[in-house]
């Protein structure tokens, strides 16, 4: 069936952040089978921070991710299985290993100013016969012109598709339009958008991206994902149908999957609470949220203060250790202020 854009579902990768990477094999089987039955073309699975992400710094997986990837490859019938890899966390050998399991699509993800570190991994993926997707994270932190320059590097390395990811859920619809338009006008390969919902813009931004020429859009079932969540796959499919956009995906099957399989797995529903909204407002990487909440509880400082300070420092993925540094600094500052205040009142 001809479709107007390709839908990639990231429930089993980005959704991992929201459940502290606690997926089990039965969860993978049910989600892959549901997405496959709905007609989703590509299903991404990995630790939330990509292959090799299970660690003290990012959080340990309940089950080794390659076991889950292997299971996904076994049960899919039509959908391609994708993985995500961040150079420096995952290795070229990881790509070789998952390719042998049946993974056909490799998303090579880096900060939106660091495309030059993807060359080796993109070329390895291509040498294995995989589709290579260059994935520029935190795209709000680079200008349209800057993203074009980064995308040209990805294209020169052999990327088949280039994505911009609104990892902080910080972009307005106009922000998305300007960036996608610039890429479509200057890049020869198809463009994709990965939207987060911290400003409640994920579906609107995805539709705007399509209208500007994006041929790939991402979602997660029930919006399960880092921060306030991702673009909900079932809502994106339903809205696309309302616009007359052909997706090849059955939104009702996706609704059933979200309601009956994914929501029961969620420790909390994906709502845009204060912390999630601040992520988008301050432009902080979505996967920092749970780490920041834990640090706030541990050091007795407001999570909002931590997130705002991280935004001021323009932290990027891979700098999760800064969360503890900021929490400690704020706790010390608050203690000094209280001490000074007590002394003055005495």
N, C-alpha and C positions, 0 to 999 in steps of 0.2 A: 504494500500500500504506500502510495506517495504521501508524504507528510510535509507540512510547512516548516516545521523545525524538529530537531531531534531532542528528545527528553532523556536526560540522565538523572537517575535517582541516586541520592547519596545518603539514604537513611542508614545504611550499614557502615558508613564511614563518618560523615559529619554528625550523624545522630549519636555516634559513640561518645562524643563529648558530653552530651546531656545525661547519659546514664553511667558516667564515670568508666566507660569502656568495659561494661559488664554484659556484653552479648554472649550468648551460649549457642551451641550448634542448632538446637531446636528453633531458636529465634531466627537464625539465618535462613533455615529451610523454609519456615512459614513466610518470611518477608520476601525472599527471592521468588518463591512460587506465586505469591500474590501479585508482585510487580510483573512477573513474567506473564501471568494470566491476563493482566490488564493491558498488556501490549507495550510496556516500557521497553525502550530499545537498548539501554545500557544501564547496568546496575553496578555502582561503585561500592567496594568493600575493602576496609583496612582499619587499622587503629585510627582514631580521630586525627592524629598527627602523622598519618601515613605509615607505610611499612617500616618497621623498626621503631615505631613510636612508643611501644610499651616499655616504660622506663620509670625510674624514680622522678625524673624531671617532669614528664608529661602525664604520668599515671599508668599503672599496670593493667593490662587486659586480663579479664577473667579467664579467657581461653586464648592460647597463642593464635595470633591473627592468621597465620598461614594455615592453620587447621580450619578456620572459618572460611578462608578463601577457597580452600580445596573443596569444602562442602558446598559452597555456592556454585562452583564450577560443575559439580556433580549433578545438581538439581535443576539448573536452568535448562530450558528447552529452546528458546528463541533469543532471549536477551543476551547480549555480550556482557561479560564480567570485566570490570575495570578496577584498577587499584590506583592509589595516590602515593607518590613518593616525594619526599623533600630531600634534596641532596644534602648530605651531611648527617641526616638521620637514617635514611635508607641507602642501600648500596646498589651498585650495578648488578652484583650477584643476586640480590633480592629480586630484581626484575627477571633475571634468567630463571630463577626458581619458580616464581609465580606463573611465568609464561608456560613452563612445563606442566603446571597444574591446569592450564586452560585459560588464563587471563589474556584477553585480546587487546585491551586498551590500557595504556599507561598515562596517567596524568602526572606530569612533573611540575611540582609546585614550588614557587619561590616568592619572596617579597617582590613587590612591583618595581623595584629598582635593581634587581639582582639577576636578571635573565642570563647574564654571562656565565653563571655557574651551572647552567642546565645542559650545556653542550654534550658532555659525556653521556649523560643519562638518556637524552633524547636520541642520540645516535645509537646507543645500545638497544633501546626499544625498537628503533627502526630496523636494526640488524636482525632482530628476532622476529620481524614480521608483524609487530604490534602497531596499532595506531598510537601515535605520540601526540599528546595534548600538552601544550605549554600553558601553565596555570599561574597567572599573576595575582598574587594575594594582596589584600589591603589596597585595592585599586583606587580608593578615594584619596590615597596619600601621594598620588602622582597625577600630573596634568594629562589631558588628552594627548598633547604632543609628546610628553615623556613616555606615555604608554605605547605610542606608536613606535618610538625608538626601541623600546624593550621588545615589542612584538616583532619588529624586524629582525632582531637577534634570534628570537625563537624560530622564526620562519627560516632564517639562514641555516639553522642547525638541523632543519628537517621536520619541524612540527607540522602535523597535518591539520591541526585545529588550535586556535589560541583563545583562551578564556581570560576574562577579567573577573575577579572575585571581590565582591563587596563584603569582605571578611568581617568588618565591624558593623555592617548594616548602617553605614553612615551616609550613603548617597541618596540624594533626592532624585526624582525622575529626570529633571534637567541634567543633573550630573551624569546619569547613566546615558542619556541621549547623546550628550556631547562626546563622551568617551567611545561609545559604540560607533557613532557616526565617523569619528576620526579613524578608528580601526578599519571599518568597512571600506572607507575611501582610500586607505593607504596600504592595506594588507591583502595579499592574494588568497590566503587560506580562510576557511570559515571561522567565524567569531562566535564565542559563547559567553554567557553571563551566569554567574553563581551568586544568588541574592540571599542576604540575611534580612531578618524582619524587625530589627531593633527600633526602627522608626515607623513600623507598620507600612512599609513601602514595597515589600518583596514582590508581591504579585503585580502591582502596578509597574514596578521597575522592570520586571521580566517581560511584561507585555510591551512596554516602551522599547526595550532592547530589541524585541522581535520586529517592531515597527521600523526601527532604524537599520535592520538588516542582519541581526544576530540569527544564526541558524541552529544554535544549540542553547538550551535552557536547562537549568538544574532545579531540582526540588527534593524535598524529603517528606516521607509519609507523616501526616499530622504536624508537619513543620519541625519534627524532632531534629535538633541540632544545637550548635554552640550559641551562646548568648541567649537572645530571645527567640532563637530558632531560625529555620530557613524558610524559603518559599514553600508552602505546603503543596506537595505534588498534586493531591486531589483537587485543591482549589485552583491551581494553575490550569489543570486539565479542564475543569468545569468552566472557568472564565474564558479559556481559549475557545471552547465550544460556543459560548455565548457570542463571541466575536466572529464566529465562522472560521476560525483558524483550525486547520486539520492537524491533529496530533497523532492519530492512529492509536490513541490510548482511551480506554473505557473509564470515564471518571467515576462511575458507580462501583466498579470493582475496586478502584482505588479508595473510594469512601469506605467500603466494607473493610478493606485491609487496615485503614487508619483507625477505624472504630473498634474493630474486633481483635486485632493483633497488636498494633503498635501502641495505642493509648494505654492498654493494660501494662505495658512494659515501662511506662514513663513514671519516674519518681515524682514528678510534678508536671502539670500541663504547661505547654509552651505559651506563656502569657508575657506581655510586655510590662513587666513590673518596673519599679524604680531603677534597679540595678541594670536591667536589660536596656532600658531607655537611655540611661547614662552611657552605656557602651556605644550606642549609636551616636549620641550627641557629642561625646568626647572623641569618637573615632578609635576605640580600643578594640583590639582583636577579640572576637567573640569567645574563643576557647579560654580566655583569661577569666571568665566569669566565675566558674566554680572554684578555681584556685584563689581568686580574690575574696570570695565569700568565706572560704576556710581560713584565710589569713586574717580577715576581719574578726572572725570569731576567736581565733587563737590569740590575737594581740589586742582585742577589745578596742578596735577603731572602726568607724563607719565604713562600710564597703564603698559607699559613694565617694568618700574622700580618697580611697585607694584608686578607684577607677579614674577619677578626675585628674589625679596626679600622674597616673600612667599615661593619660591622654596628653597632658602637658609635656611629658618627656618623649612623646611620639614613639613609644615602644612598638616592637614588631614581633611576629611569631618567632619563637626561639629564645625570647628574653623573659621566659616565665620566672626565672630566678629573681627578676627585678620586683616581682610582686611582694616577696618577703622583705626585700630591702626597703621598699616604700612603706610597707606596713610597720616595720620596725622604726623607721624614721618618724612616721606619724605618731606612733605610740610614745616615742621619746619626747616629741614636741608637745603632745597633749599633756604628758606628765610634767614637763617643765612649766607649761602654762598654768596647770593646776597648782603646782608648788608656789609659783610666783603669786598667783591669786590668793592662795591661803596666807602667804606671808604678808601681803598688803592688807588683807582684812584684819589680821591680828594687830 
